[in-house]
Amino acid sequence: MFENIRIIKKFDPAAKSYLEIVLCYPGLHALWLHKFAHLLYKLRLPIIPRLVNYISRFLTGIDIHPGAKIAPGVFIDHGSGVVIGETAIIGSGSLIFQGVTLGGTGKESGKRHPTIGKNVVIGAGAKVLGNITIEDHVRVGAGSVVMRNVPAGSTVVGIPGKVVKAGDPASDSVEQMLEHNQMPDPIAKVFSVLLEKVETQQQLINKLYEKQQLLEKSSTDAPEDDRFIQEFIHGDGI
């Protein structure tokens, strides 16, 4: 409980006091209610855990299934529209923004939701789907759709999510974790490479055109006898 408050104070520059965090942070309230619902879920009580989950979703806008395993020290920032599935696992120190879905990909049984490591940042609107593992210190860009395992220290962006940067997990700091808006843009990089290749090809075409013009000019300037021979060879002299 107190670890969640500490992590909010650490990560959120808008948090002015601990009292404000306790009273005004829906992500914190959702985690507290989930802790209670998860306890009832482990006791195998029928309906009541889901009812607590329903009340929590009504109050906070955050839908966490009672079966999800969430370590202390997780921060759900803003939280509206966050959905966390039944078999999801989230490690400590992770930062989850609004609109994130940790969901499944079908009606398979057993473990069907993601496992999130420690100190992971999942940007707004990102979807992490299926029984995959997002290892420690990973950053997932806003709006990305991730459906494959991601190695530690990586940066993932795009639909489907692609690793665009591999980093050293030990070097991640609080400042780096929060700078998810500085992630590389793989699409912009692809267009940049393509434009460079098009420009190179255009230069080659221009050089070939200039050589052709020189050849045509040299054939036009040839002596009269040479032109006569060329015309004869091509049938003009017959």
C-alpha positions, 0 to 999 in steps of 0.5 A: 500500500505505502509502496504505491504511494511512494512510487507515485510521489517519485514518478509524478511531478504533479503530486504535490503532497501525500494527502493529495495522492491518497485522496485524488489518484484513481489508479491508487484506489483501483489498486487498493480495491484490487488487492482486496478483490484478489484476496477474495479471489484466492479464497475462491469466493463466488461473485464477490470478487467480481462485484468488488471489481465492478464497483472499482471500475465504476469508481475509477474507470479502471478494470482489473480482473481479481485474478491479476497479480500486481506487485507493490509499487505499480503506478497507474497514471490517470488510468481511464480505460485501463484493462488488465486481464485475469492471468496478467502479472505486473512487476514492481516499479512499472508505470502504466498510462491511460487506455492500456490493455493487458489482454488475451488474443482468444478464448484459450484457457490457462495463462493467456495474458501478458507478464510484465517485468519490473520498471516497465513503462507502457505508454497511453493506449498501448495494447499488450496481448497474449501470453507473452513476456515483457521483460524488465526496463522495457518501454512500450510506445503510446498506441503500440500493439505488442504480441511478441516477447520483448527482451529486457531494456528494449524500446518497442513502438508501432503496430505490430510492435517492433523493437527499435532500440536495445538498451542496457537495463542497468542504465535506466533512470527515472528520467529515462523511463518518463521520456517515452515521447523521445522514442525513435520513429521506425516509419520515419526512418524507413521513409528517410532511407527510401528517399535517400535511395530515390535521390541516388537513383535520380542522380544516376539517371541524370548522369546516364542521360548526359552521357547519351546526349554527348554520344548523340551529339558526337555522332551528329558532329562526325565527318561526312564520310562517317555519316555516309558509312553509318547510313549505308550500314543501316540500310539508308544507302541501298 
